[in-house]
Amino acid sequence: MNAILVTGGAGFIGSNFIRLIISETDLSVINLDALTYAGNLENLKDLESNPRYRFVQGRIEDSALVEGLMKEVDACVHFAAESHV
């Protein structure tokens, strides 16, 4: 597989982590983000056409979605959060 799931990847920390992984490794990245107030796909616009990057809009509470995505990856890095909670 050689892929990772990044939750909250459209936020500041997650998007910079994804950039690092894409530029410094051969891993593929699936970015799962709900695109709430903290997520912005403009942070990753230049990766849209990269074959090693895939965006999925969804929530980490969606167990069926997360279970399906976990079957495609070797690891998960969790950045999804609500800062006002």
C-alpha positions in Angstrom: 0.0 0.0 0.0 2.5 2.6 1.1 -0.2 5.1 1.9 -1.4 7.1 4.9 -4.7 8.7 5.9 -4.4 12.2 7.3 -7.5 13.5 9.1 -7.8 17.3 9.2 -5.4 17.7 6.3 -6.9 20.9 5.0 -6.0 22.8 8.2 -2.8 24.6 8.8 -0.8 21.8 10.5 -2.3 19.0 8.4 -1.7 20.7 5.1 1.9 21.4 6.0 2.3 17.8 7.1 0.9 16.5 3.8 3.3 18.8 1.9 6.2 17.3 3.8 5.1 13.7 3.2 4.6 14.3 -0.5 7.9 16.1 -1.0 10.1 14.0 1.3 8.7 10.4 0.8 7.2 8.1 -1.8 4.0 7.7 0.3 0.5 8.4 -1.1 -1.8 10.5 1.1 -5.5 10.4 1.5 -6.7 13.7 3.1 -10.0 13.3 5.0 -11.4 16.7 6.1 -14.9 18.0 6.9 -13.9 21.5 5.6 -15.4 23.3 8.6 -14.1 26.8 9.5 -10.5 25.6 10.0 -10.1 23.7 6.7 -9.2 25.3 3.5 -8.5 23.4 0.3 -6.6 26.4 -1.1 -3.8 25.3 1.3 -3.3 22.2 -1.0 -4.4 23.5 -4.4 -1.1 22.8 -6.0 -1.4 19.1 -5.0 -4.8 18.5 -6.7 -3.2 17.0 -9.8 -0.6 14.9 -7.9 -1.4 11.2 -8.4 -0.2 10.5 -4.8 -2.7 12.9 -3.2 -6.4 12.4 -2.8 -9.0 14.5 -1.0 -12.1 13.1 0.6 -14.6 15.4 2.2 -16.1 13.8 5.3 -16.2 13.6 9.0 -14.2 11.3 11.3 -17.5 10.4 13.1 -18.6 8.6 9.9 -17.4 5.1 10.9 -18.2 3.5 7.6 -16.2 6.1 5.7 -13.2 5.9 8.0 -13.3 2.0 8.0 -13.3 2.0 4.2 -10.4 4.5 4.0 -8.4 2.5 6.6 -8.5 -0.5 4.2 -6.5 1.6 1.7 -3.7 2.8 4.0 -1.0 1.6 6.3 -1.3 4.3 8.9 -3.4 7.2 10.0 -2.1 10.6 11.3 -4.9 12.5 13.1 -5.0 16.3 13.0 -8.8 16.7 12.8 -10.1 18.9 15.7 -12.4 21.7 16.6 -10.3 24.3 18.4 -13.3 25.9 20.1 -14.3 22.7 21.9 
